[in-house]
Amino acid sequence: MPTARTRKTNPDDGDEVADEAAENKAVSAETETKTPDVAPLEPPIEFLPPPTPEPVGGPHQLIPAELGEYIVDDATGRPPQDPDTVFFPVNPHGTALRSTVRLIEHVGLGTYRTPTTRLLVPAGAEVRRPEAERIVAQLRAQAAALASE
Protein backbone atom coordinates (compact mmCIF):
# COMPACT_ATOMS: atom_id res chain seq x y z
CA MET A 1 0.00 0.00 0.00
CA PRO A 2 1.32 3.29 -0.90
CA THR A 3 1.51 5.90 1.85
CA ALA A 4 0.20 9.38 1.27
CA ARG A 5 2.88 11.97 1.03
CA THR A 6 2.13 15.24 2.63
CA ARG A 7 4.94 17.33 1.31
CA LYS A 8 7.37 17.39 -1.52
CA THR A 9 10.90 18.39 -0.86
CA ASN A 10 11.40 20.29 -4.07
CA PRO A 11 12.92 23.77 -3.82
CA ASP A 12 9.93 25.16 -5.71
CA ASP A 13 7.60 24.01 -2.90
CA GLY A 14 9.50 26.14 -0.35
CA ASP A 15 8.50 29.28 -2.23
CA GLU A 16 4.84 28.25 -2.05
CA VAL A 17 5.10 27.71 1.72
CA ALA A 18 6.69 31.16 2.15
CA ASP A 19 3.94 32.73 0.00
CA GLU A 20 1.25 31.04 2.11
CA ALA A 21 2.87 32.34 5.33
CA ALA A 22 2.96 35.88 3.90
CA GLU A 23 -0.72 35.62 2.94
CA ASN A 24 -1.61 34.41 6.45
CA LYS A 25 0.14 37.42 7.98
CA ALA A 26 -1.67 39.78 5.62
CA VAL A 27 -5.03 38.25 6.50
CA SER A 28 -4.38 38.43 10.24
CA ALA A 29 -3.33 42.08 9.95
CA GLU A 30 -6.58 42.93 8.13
CA THR A 31 -8.80 41.18 10.68
CA GLU A 32 -7.04 42.77 13.63
CA THR A 33 -9.16 45.52 15.20
CA LYS A 34 -7.53 48.73 16.26
CA THR A 35 -8.84 51.21 18.80
CA PRO A 36 -8.68 54.91 17.97
CA ASP A 37 -5.93 56.93 19.62
CA VAL A 38 -8.25 59.84 20.49
CA ALA A 39 -11.89 60.17 21.54
CA PRO A 40 -14.49 61.60 19.13
CA LEU A 41 -15.04 65.36 19.25
CA GLU A 42 -18.76 65.19 20.06
CA PRO A 43 -20.48 62.87 22.53
CA PRO A 44 -22.85 60.25 21.13
CA ILE A 45 -26.42 61.44 20.70
CA GLU A 46 -27.87 59.02 23.26
CA PHE A 47 -25.95 60.79 26.04
CA LEU A 48 -27.40 64.24 25.27
CA PRO A 49 -30.11 65.39 27.70
CA PRO A 50 -33.66 65.46 26.33
CA PRO A 51 -34.83 68.89 25.12
CA THR A 52 -36.57 70.94 27.77
CA PRO A 53 -40.23 71.65 27.04
CA GLU A 54 -41.37 75.20 26.50
CA PRO A 55 -42.26 76.75 29.87
CA VAL A 56 -45.97 77.17 30.33
CA GLY A 57 -46.85 80.33 32.16
CA GLY A 58 -49.07 80.44 35.19
CA PRO A 59 -52.14 82.60 35.62
CA HIS A 60 -49.92 85.68 35.40
CA GLN A 61 -48.70 85.17 31.84
CA LEU A 62 -47.26 88.45 30.55
CA ILE A 63 -49.13 89.88 27.60
CA PRO A 64 -47.82 93.10 25.98
CA ALA A 65 -49.86 96.25 26.50
CA GLU A 66 -50.12 96.78 22.74
CA LEU A 67 -51.06 93.76 20.69
CA GLY A 68 -49.55 93.27 17.25
CA GLU A 69 -51.31 94.13 14.04
CA TYR A 70 -51.43 90.52 12.90
CA ILE A 71 -51.89 87.52 15.29
CA VAL A 72 -51.62 84.00 13.84
CA ASP A 73 -51.56 80.38 14.95
CA ASP A 74 -47.94 79.23 14.81
CA ALA A 75 -48.86 75.76 13.51
CA THR A 76 -50.82 76.99 10.48
CA GLY A 77 -49.40 80.47 9.93
CA ARG A 78 -52.97 81.81 9.64
CA PRO A 79 -55.37 83.40 12.12
CA PRO A 80 -57.50 80.89 14.04
CA GLN A 81 -60.79 80.06 12.29
CA ASP A 82 -62.92 80.50 15.43
CA PRO A 83 -61.48 83.03 17.93
CA ASP A 84 -63.89 81.83 20.64
CA THR A 85 -62.21 78.39 20.80
CA VAL A 86 -58.69 79.75 21.33
CA PHE A 87 -59.12 79.87 25.13
CA PHE A 88 -61.09 77.67 27.52
CA PRO A 89 -61.62 78.04 31.31
CA VAL A 90 -59.26 76.12 33.58
CA ASN A 91 -61.81 75.92 36.42
CA PRO A 92 -65.56 76.39 35.99
CA HIS A 93 -65.61 79.49 38.21
CA GLY A 94 -61.99 80.61 37.90
CA THR A 95 -60.53 83.68 36.26
CA ALA A 96 -57.78 81.87 34.38
CA LEU A 97 -58.19 80.66 30.80
CA ARG A 98 -55.92 78.18 29.03
CA SER A 99 -54.73 78.60 25.44
CA THR A 100 -55.40 75.77 22.99
CA VAL A 101 -52.98 77.02 20.30
CA ARG A 102 -49.61 78.73 20.19
CA LEU A 103 -50.22 82.33 19.10
CA ILE A 104 -47.54 84.53 17.57
CA GLU A 105 -47.82 88.11 16.44
CA HIS A 106 -46.18 90.07 13.65
CA VAL A 107 -45.24 93.54 14.88
CA GLY A 108 -42.97 96.42 14.03
CA LEU A 109 -40.54 97.22 16.84
CA GLY A 110 -38.31 100.19 17.47
CA THR A 111 -38.03 103.62 15.92
CA TYR A 112 -38.03 102.31 12.37
CA ARG A 113 -40.81 99.75 13.03
CA THR A 114 -38.60 96.80 12.10
CA PRO A 115 -40.85 93.80 11.26
CA THR A 116 -40.53 91.15 13.96
CA THR A 117 -42.33 87.97 14.94
CA ARG A 118 -42.73 87.30 18.65
CA LEU A 119 -44.49 84.75 20.80
CA LEU A 120 -47.73 86.05 22.24
CA VAL A 121 -49.13 82.99 24.07
CA PRO A 122 -47.65 79.48 24.16
CA ALA A 123 -49.98 76.50 23.79
CA GLY A 124 -51.29 75.41 27.18
CA ALA A 125 -50.47 78.71 28.90
CA GLU A 126 -52.86 80.15 31.44
CA VAL A 127 -53.82 83.81 31.07
CA ARG A 128 -56.19 86.04 33.00
CA ARG A 129 -59.67 86.55 31.62
CA PRO A 130 -59.27 90.28 30.66
CA GLU A 131 -56.09 89.56 28.69
CA ALA A 132 -57.70 86.60 26.92
CA GLU A 133 -60.69 88.77 26.03
CA ARG A 134 -58.34 91.42 24.59
CA ILE A 135 -56.65 88.80 22.39
CA VAL A 136 -59.98 87.34 21.24
CA ALA A 137 -61.26 90.86 20.42
CA GLN A 138 -58.13 91.53 18.36
CA LEU A 139 -58.60 88.19 16.54
CA ARG A 140 -62.25 89.07 15.77
CA ALA A 141 -61.26 92.52 14.45
CA GLN A 142 -58.57 90.92 12.35
CA ALA A 143 -61.04 88.35 10.94
CA ALA A 144 -63.53 91.15 10.13
CA ALA A 145 -60.82 93.12 8.32
CA LEU A 146 -59.82 90.07 6.29
CA ALA A 147 -63.47 89.33 5.40
CA SER A 148 -64.05 92.89 4.15
CA GLU A 149 -61.08 92.73 1.76
Secondary structure in CASP SS format (residue, H / E / C, confidence):
PFRMAT SS
TARGET T0000
AUTHOR 0000-0000-0000
METHOD secondary structure of the structure
MODEL  1
M C 1.00
P C 1.00
T C 1.00
A C 1.00
R C 1.00
T C 1.00
R C 1.00
K C 1.00
T C 1.00
N C 1.00
P H 1.00
D H 1.00
D H 1.00
G H 1.00
D H 1.00
E H 1.00
V H 1.00
A H 1.00
D H 1.00
E H 1.00
A H 1.00
A H 1.00
E H 1.00
N H 1.00
K H 1.00
A H 1.00
V H 1.00
S H 1.00
A H 1.00
E H 1.00
T H 1.00
E C 1.00
T C 1.00
K C 1.00
T C 1.00
P C 1.00
D C 1.00
V C 1.00
A C 1.00
P C 1.00
L C 1.00
E C 1.00
P C 1.00
P C 1.00
I H 1.00
E H 1.00
F H 1.00
L C 1.00
P C 1.00
P C 1.00
P C 1.00
T C 1.00
P C 1.00
E C 1.00
P C 1.00
V C 1.00
G C 1.00
G C 1.00
P C 1.00
H C 1.00
Q C 1.00
L C 1.00
I C 1.00
P C 1.00
A C 1.00
E C 1.00
L C 1.00
G C 1.00
E C 1.00
Y E 1.00
I E 1.00
V E 1.00
D E 1.00
D C 1.00
A C 1.00
T C 1.00
G C 1.00
R C 1.00
P C 1.00
P C 1.00
Q C 1.00
D C 1.00
P H 1.00
D H 1.00
T H 1.00
V C 1.00
F E 1.00
F E 1.00
P E 1.00
V C 1.00
N C 1.00
P C 1.00
H C 1.00
G C 1.00
T C 1.00
A E 1.00
L E 1.00
R E 1.00
S E 1.00
T C 1.00
V C 1.00
R C 1.00
L E 1.00
I E 1.00
E E 1.00
H E 1.00
V E 1.00
G E 1.00
L E 1.00
G C 1.00
T C 1.00
Y C 1.00
R C 1.00
T E 1.00
P E 1.00
T E 1.00
T E 1.00
R E 1.00
L E 1.00
L E 1.00
V E 1.00
P C 1.00
A C 1.00
G C 1.00
A C 1.00
E E 1.00
V E 1.00
R E 1.00
R H 1.00
P H 1.00
E H 1.00
A H 1.00
E H 1.00
R H 1.00
I H 1.00
V H 1.00
A H 1.00
Q H 1.00
L H 1.00
R H 1.00
A H 1.00
Q H 1.00
A H 1.00
A H 1.00
A H 1.00
L H 1.00
A H 1.00
S H 1.00
E C 1.00
END
